[in-house]
C-alpha cells in the first residue's frame, strides 16, 4: 500500500452514500495480500486521491446614488433612473479604491444605474481592460409593486403596521422575498457553471484545505483583502434590497461564515451606495457539473472609499 495514502475496504465501500460514490472516478485500486495462516487472502482496497477544488473571490457592489435615492424614493424595477452626479463620483471612488484589484469576470444588473456603476469602476481598474460585462436581469432590483416611485418612509410605515420590517416587506403587486431568493439562486448557479468552465484550470489544493479559513490572509482594511493572490475573482454590481436577500441566503442556507466581529444584524443591513461585500467561495466538480462546497465572508458593506 502506498505510504500515507488513505484507504477504504470494499466492505466499507458498500455503505457509502450515493453522493460519495459519484466521486469514485478519482480512486485507484490495488490489492493487499495477507500471507499469515494456511492460505493467502487477497483484499481489494480503494485509495481516494485528493479532491481538487477551485477557490475564487466574489465582490458584490451596490450601484451609486441616483436622484431617487437622494430624495428617499423607491425605484425598484419600473423606474430605471441614471446615476446622479454624486453617484458617478461614488462609482469613480469605488473604481479608484479597487484599481489594483484583479477581476476575471464582471456581472451586472441590466438596469441603467448598475450598468453605469460597473462601467465606471472598470474604467478606473488597471486589470479590467478587455473584460466583457455580462448583463443579467436576474440581478435586477426587487419589484416593489405599487410602492415604486413613492417614499421609502411610506413603505417602512406600511411594513411596521403589518408587523414586518423593511427591506423584507412586500407591498401589493411586489416581489416576495422567496421570489427574489429564487432569482439569487438562479444567478448563483449560472455564475458557478461559468466560473467553473472558464477557470477550472486554476484549481489547486484539495477541497478540505481550501475550505478552511486561510490564516495567511488577514483582513487589514485593504482593497485586496481576501483575494490577494487569488486568480479568479468575480465583480457583481447590483442593488441594495437585492443584496440584502442574497447575503441572507448565503448565511442562512449556504452556511456562510461571518467576518470576525460582525453579527447578523450588520450582515443583513442595507449596504450604502457603492458599498462593497466580499466572499470567498470554494467550487468542486462532480461529473461535468460544478458545485459550491464552501463560502465565507471577508467583509460587508465597506464604504471607506465614499467621501461623506
C-alpha positions as CSV (number, residue, x, y, z in Angstrom):
1,X,0.0,0.0,0.0
2,X,1.4,3.5,-0.8
3,X,2.8,5.2,2.2
4,X,0.5,7.7,3.8
5,X,-2.5,7.0,1.5
6,X,-6.0,6.9,2.9
7,X,-7.9,3.7,2.1
8,X,-11.3,2.1,2.4
9,X,-12.2,-1.6,2.1
10,X,-14.7,-3.0,-0.4
11,X,-16.9,-4.0,2.6
12,X,-16.9,-0.4,3.7
13,X,-17.5,0.8,0.2
14,X,-20.9,-0.9,0.1
15,X,-22.1,1.5,2.8
16,X,-21.1,4.8,1.0
17,X,-23.9,7.2,0.1
18,X,-24.8,7.9,-3.5
19,X,-23.2,11.4,-3.2
20,X,-19.9,9.8,-2.1
21,X,-19.9,7.0,-4.7
22,X,-20.2,9.6,-7.5
23,X,-16.6,10.5,-6.7
24,X,-15.2,7.1,-7.4
25,X,-13.9,8.2,-10.8
26,X,-11.0,9.6,-8.8
27,X,-9.9,6.4,-7.0
28,X,-7.1,4.0,-7.5
29,X,-7.5,0.2,-6.8
30,X,-4.7,-2.1,-5.5
31,X,-4.5,-5.5,-3.8
32,X,-3.4,-6.2,-0.2
33,X,-2.3,-9.8,0.5
34,X,-2.5,-11.5,3.9
35,X,0.1,-14.2,4.0
36,X,-0.3,-15.5,7.5
37,X,-2.3,-18.6,8.1
38,X,-2.8,-21.7,6.0
39,X,-3.8,-19.8,2.9
40,X,-3.2,-16.3,1.4
41,X,-6.1,-13.9,1.1
42,X,-6.5,-11.0,-1.3
43,X,-8.5,-7.9,-0.4
44,X,-9.4,-5.1,-2.9
45,X,-8.7,-1.7,-1.5
46,X,-9.6,1.8,-2.7
47,X,-7.4,4.9,-2.4
48,X,-9.1,8.2,-2.5
49,X,-7.0,10.8,-4.2
50,X,-7.2,14.4,-3.1
51,X,-10.3,16.1,-4.4
52,X,-9.2,19.2,-6.2
53,X,-11.2,22.4,-5.8
54,X,-11.2,26.0,-7.1
55,X,-11.3,28.9,-4.7
56,X,-12.5,32.3,-6.1
57,X,-13.5,35.7,-4.9
58,X,-16.9,37.3,-5.2
59,X,-17.3,41.1,-4.7
60,X,-20.8,42.4,-4.6
61,X,-21.2,46.2,-5.2
62,X,-24.4,48.2,-4.8
63,X,-24.9,50.9,-7.5
64,X,-24.1,54.5,-7.0
65,X,-26.6,57.1,-5.8
66,X,-29.5,58.2,-8.0
67,X,-31.7,61.3,-7.6
68,X,-34.4,58.9,-6.3
69,X,-32.0,57.7,-3.6
70,X,-31.2,61.2,-2.6
71,X,-34.9,62.1,-2.3
72,X,-35.8,59.0,-0.4
73,X,-37.9,57.5,-3.2
74,X,-38.3,53.8,-4.2
75,X,-37.1,52.8,-7.7
76,X,-37.4,49.1,-7.9
77,X,-37.8,47.8,-11.5
78,X,-40.2,50.2,-13.1
79,X,-38.0,53.3,-12.6
80,X,-34.7,52.9,-14.5
81,X,-33.0,56.1,-13.4
82,X,-29.4,57.1,-14.1
83,X,-26.7,57.9,-11.5
84,X,-26.7,61.4,-10.0
85,X,-23.5,63.5,-10.1
86,X,-22.8,62.2,-6.6
87,X,-23.5,58.6,-7.8
88,X,-21.0,59.0,-10.6
89,X,-18.4,60.3,-8.1
90,X,-19.1,57.4,-5.8
91,X,-18.6,54.9,-8.7
92,X,-15.3,56.6,-9.6
93,X,-14.2,56.4,-6.0
94,X,-15.1,52.7,-5.8
95,X,-13.1,52.2,-9.0
96,X,-10.1,54.1,-7.7
97,X,-10.3,52.1,-4.4
98,X,-10.2,48.8,-6.3
99,X,-8.0,50.0,-9.2
100,X,-5.3,47.3,-8.5
101,X,-7.7,44.5,-7.5
102,X,-7.8,41.8,-10.2
103,X,-11.1,40.7,-11.7
104,X,-11.6,37.8,-14.0
105,X,-15.3,38.2,-14.6
106,X,-17.9,41.0,-14.4
107,X,-21.6,40.6,-14.0
108,X,-24.1,43.4,-13.7
109,X,-27.8,44.0,-13.4
110,X,-29.5,45.1,-16.7
111,X,-30.7,48.3,-15.1
112,X,-29.0,51.6,-16.0
113,X,-27.8,52.7,-12.6
114,X,-26.0,49.4,-12.1
115,X,-24.5,49.4,-15.6
116,X,-23.2,52.9,-15.2
117,X,-21.6,51.9,-11.9
118,X,-19.9,48.8,-13.3
119,X,-18.6,50.7,-16.4
120,X,-17.2,53.5,-14.2
121,X,-15.5,51.0,-11.9
122,X,-13.9,49.1,-14.8
123,X,-12.6,52.3,-16.4
124,X,-10.7,53.0,-13.2
125,X,-9.3,49.5,-12.8
126,X,-5.9,48.7,-14.2
127,X,-6.8,45.0,-14.8
128,X,-10.2,45.2,-16.5
129,X,-9.1,46.0,-20.0
130,X,-10.7,43.6,-22.4
131,X,-13.1,42.1,-19.8
132,X,-16.6,41.6,-21.1
133,X,-19.5,42.8,-18.9
134,X,-22.3,40.2,-18.6
135,X,-25.7,41.9,-18.1
136,X,-28.1,39.6,-16.3
137,X,-31.8,40.5,-15.5
138,X,-31.6,38.0,-12.6
139,X,-29.5,40.7,-10.8
140,X,-32.1,43.5,-11.2
141,X,-33.6,45.2,-8.1
142,X,-36.6,43.9,-6.2
143,X,-40.0,44.9,-7.6
144,X,-41.8,47.0,-5.0
145,X,-45.2,46.9,-6.9
146,X,-47.5,49.8,-6.3
147,X,-44.9,51.5,-4.0
148,X,-42.4,52.2,-6.8
149,X,-41.9,55.9,-7.2
150,X,-43.3,56.6,-3.7
151,X,-41.4,57.5,-0.5
152,X,-39.3,54.8,1.2
153,X,-40.7,56.1,4.6
154,X,-44.3,55.3,3.5
155,X,-43.3,51.7,2.8
156,X,-41.5,51.5,6.1
157,X,-44.7,52.6,7.8
158,X,-46.7,50.0,5.9
159,X,-44.3,47.3,7.0
160,X,-44.4,48.4,10.6
161,X,-48.2,48.4,10.5
162,X,-48.1,44.8,9.2
163,X,-45.6,43.8,11.9
164,X,-42.8,43.4,9.4
165,X,-39.5,45.2,8.6
166,X,-38.1,47.0,5.5
167,X,-36.4,45.6,3.5
168,X,-38.3,42.4,3.7
169,X,-41.9,43.7,3.4
170,X,-43.7,43.0,0.2
171,X,-46.1,45.9,-1.0
172,X,-49.1,44.9,-3.1
173,X,-48.1,43.6,-6.5
174,X,-44.5,43.5,-5.4
175,X,-42.0,40.6,-5.5
176,X,-41.9,38.4,-2.4
177,X,-38.6,37.6,-0.6
178,X,-39.0,34.0,-1.8
179,X,-39.3,35.1,-5.4
180,X,-36.2,37.3,-5.1
181,X,-34.3,34.4,-3.4
182,X,-35.1,32.2,-6.4
183,X,-33.5,34.8,-8.7
184,X,-30.4,34.8,-6.5
185,X,-30.2,31.1,-6.6
186,X,-30.6,31.0,-10.4
187,X,-27.9,33.6,-10.8
188,X,-25.5,31.8,-8.5
189,X,-26.0,28.6,-10.4
190,X,-25.3,30.3,-13.8
191,X,-22.3,32.1,-12.4
192,X,-20.8,28.9,-10.7
193,X,-21.1,27.0,-14.0
194,X,-19.4,29.8,-16.0
195,X,-16.6,30.3,-13.5
196,X,-16.0,26.6,-13.3
197,X,-15.9,26.1,-17.1
198,X,-13.7,29.1,-17.7
199,X,-11.3,28.8,-14.7
200,X,-11.2,25.1,-13.6
201,X,-7.5,25.0,-14.7
202,X,-6.8,27.3,-11.7
203,X,-7.9,24.6,-9.3
204,X,-5.2,23.7,-6.8
205,X,-5.2,22.3,-3.3
206,X,-7.6,19.7,-2.0
207,X,-11.1,20.8,-1.0
208,X,-10.5,20.4,2.7
209,X,-7.6,22.8,2.8
210,X,-9.3,25.3,0.6
211,X,-12.5,25.4,2.6
212,X,-10.6,26.3,5.8
213,X,-10.2,30.0,6.6
214,X,-6.7,31.0,5.4
215,X,-4.6,32.2,8.3
216,X,-2.2,33.9,5.9
217,X,-5.0,36.3,4.6
218,X,-5.9,38.6,7.5
219,X,-8.5,41.4,6.9
220,X,-6.5,44.6,7.1
221,X,-8.9,47.1,5.6
222,X,-7.2,47.0,2.3
223,X,-8.8,46.7,-1.2
224,X,-7.4,43.3,-1.9
225,X,-8.5,41.7,1.4
226,X,-9.3,38.1,0.9
227,X,-8.3,38.0,-2.8
228,X,-4.6,38.7,-2.7
229,X,-3.0,36.0,-4.9
230,X,-6.4,34.6,-5.9
231,X,-6.5,34.5,-9.8
232,X,-10.3,34.1,-10.1
233,X,-12.4,37.0,-8.9
234,X,-15.9,38.0,-10.0
235,X,-17.3,41.5,-9.7
236,X,-21.1,41.7,-9.4
237,X,-22.8,45.1,-9.5
238,X,-26.4,45.0,-8.4
239,X,-28.9,46.7,-6.0
240,X,-29.4,47.3,-2.3
241,X,-32.5,45.3,-1.5
242,X,-31.4,42.5,-3.8
243,X,-28.1,42.3,-1.9
244,X,-29.9,42.0,1.4
245,X,-31.7,38.9,0.1
246,X,-28.5,37.5,-1.4
247,X,-26.5,37.9,1.8
248,X,-29.3,36.4,3.9
249,X,-29.4,33.4,1.6
250,X,-25.6,33.0,1.8
251,X,-25.7,33.0,5.6
252,X,-28.9,31.1,6.3
253,X,-28.9,28.5,3.6
254,X,-25.3,28.2,2.3
255,X,-24.0,28.5,5.9
256,X,-21.6,31.3,5.0
257,X,-19.3,32.2,7.9
258,X,-19.4,35.7,9.2
259,X,-16.4,38.1,9.4
260,X,-14.8,38.4,12.8
261,X,-16.7,40.9,15.0
262,X,-19.7,41.0,12.6
263,X,-23.2,39.9,13.7
264,X,-26.2,39.0,11.7
265,X,-27.9,42.4,12.2
266,X,-24.9,44.0,10.5
267,X,-24.8,41.3,7.8
268,X,-28.4,41.7,6.8
269,X,-28.5,45.6,6.8
270,X,-28.7,47.7,3.7
271,X,-25.4,48.4,2.0
272,X,-24.7,52.1,1.3
273,X,-24.4,53.3,-2.4
274,X,-21.3,51.6,-3.9
275,X,-20.9,49.6,-0.7
276,X,-18.7,46.5,-1.1
277,X,-19.3,43.0,0.2
278,X,-16.7,40.3,-0.4
279,X,-16.9,36.5,-0.2
280,X,-14.6,33.6,-0.8
281,X,-16.2,30.6,-2.5
282,X,-14.9,27.0,-2.9
283,X,-16.0,25.1,-6.0
284,X,-15.7,21.4,-6.7
285,X,-16.6,19.4,-9.7
286,X,-18.9,16.4,-9.8
287,X,-19.0,14.7,-13.2
288,X,-19.5,17.7,-15.6
289,X,-21.2,19.9,-13.0
290,X,-19.7,22.4,-10.7
291,X,-21.0,22.7,-7.1
292,X,-20.4,25.1,-4.3
293,X,-18.7,23.4,-1.3
294,X,-17.9,26.3,0.9
295,X,-18.4,30.1,1.3
296,X,-17.1,32.6,3.8
297,X,-17.5,36.4,4.1
298,X,-14.4,38.6,4.2
299,X,-16.2,41.9,4.8
300,X,-19.6,43.5,4.3
301,X,-20.9,47.0,3.4
302,X,-17.5,48.6,3.2
303,X,-17.8,52.2,2.1
304,X,-14.4,53.7,3.1
305,X,-13.9,55.0,-0.5
306,X,-17.0,57.2,-0.4
307,X,-16.4,60.8,0.7
308,X,-19.1,62.0,3.1
